[in-house]
């Protein structure tokens, strides 16, 4: 039954008012907080059902506004009459949404809307099964995009019956009405199934896309801007996935943040610490953003690659970063160092950090330009020393940092320039981030009879105690056994 436009608008306005009268006080009182789990789940489902029906109406209206704003209508197009350059701008202004959201609705309209042919006849929607499920509120916009995005490019290459069968099965699986009445698929699951259907219907269709991707793959480093080098490019999916997995491996909750919540309410913010009977239990909160952590993981990966025995050589030598610094700048807090081959300047503490790392050399000039020091192999811990130190420390020695030892750098506790020996009793494992910021982050490291100890900044540990580093699993086991035997 078709409702007259005026009656439709009147009924929708009444529904809007009734819904507002119901929801406004409910949400103002934070009613969902008082719900049981079952009620919260039911509310989620019904709110999504309402949202899908609202989206269907939004897309239908967007389709009509876009049609009335077609360029062939000239000055009579609706967008021009209302002072807008396009249908997307018109929708954005009327609906109070971004232009990007308006374009998304117009694209969805192209998938589910009927059209008028040259003879004036109504042409069916490109995807009738998607249209029916969407207008009935059984699937949402994300699912519409997932199915049409995979099947749309196949329309010109595949038999219509095969395409219709794929569309129907995907819609039924997404709506939970398919064979066996399995639970509805999420949009991500639907997208994966749609890709499988695309491969089955057009097995050769992915080849041109892959060849095009191979031609367009790229990675470039830009010019220095505000002390940073921008990275531009596009990675092949398998390369990006490998990088993503490396990030995830180091930034998972198990590794990323071991901060306890002593109150059990998750209310504390900023730096955290917990001191129990064990005076060594100080666990700070890592305040870096995920993007910053991913940068630091990449820095660690590059350091590991540079130290690798089978790393490609450059001019017959391992790839080595050369940093130059004047002797007068080296001990100055505001001293300046330079990266060879670029115009980039670095603080002197960065040069001191670099001096600790294998695969990197430090070059010190006197004021007259004479080379005073070239950091060489004698200041870099050997592979055997590195294995011994990592076995002892088990990972970054800063409490709460979960970076494993294999990704850490070895730090001279007493600097080599101050006659600190390159010996296991003078080396500790630090991740790239804590090594780079050791002079500025408030943490202190010392060695006591060959065992590393750390002192946290005052805002983390107000007691200011030196605490033995929690080392590898084997060392901690022996430590616990000794405590139990003497307790």
Secondary structure, 3 states (H helix, E strand, C coil): CCCCHHHHHHHHHHHHHHHHHHHHHHHHCCHHHHCCHHHHHHHHHHHHHHHHHHHHHHHHHHHHHHHHCCHHHHHHCHHHHCCCCCHHHHHHHHHCCCHHHHHHHHHHHHHHCCEECCCCCEECCCCHHHHHHHHCCCCCHHHHHHHHHHHHHHCCCCCHHHHHHHHHHHHHHHHCCCHHHCCCCCHHHHHHHHHHHHHHHCCCHHHHHHHHHHHHCEEEEEEEECCEEEEEEECCHHHHHHHHHHHHHHHCHHHHCCCCCCCCCCCCCCCCCCCCCCCCCCCCCCCCCHHHHHHHHHHHHHHHHHHCCCCCEECCEECCEEEEEEHHHHCCCCCEEEECCCCCEEEHHHHHHHHCCCCEEEEEECCCCCEEEECCHHHCCCHHHHHHHHHHHCECCCCCCCCEHHHCEEEECCCHHHCCCCCHHHEEEECHHHHHCCCCCCCEEEEECCEEEEECCCCCCCCCCCEECCCCHHHHHHHHHHHHHHC
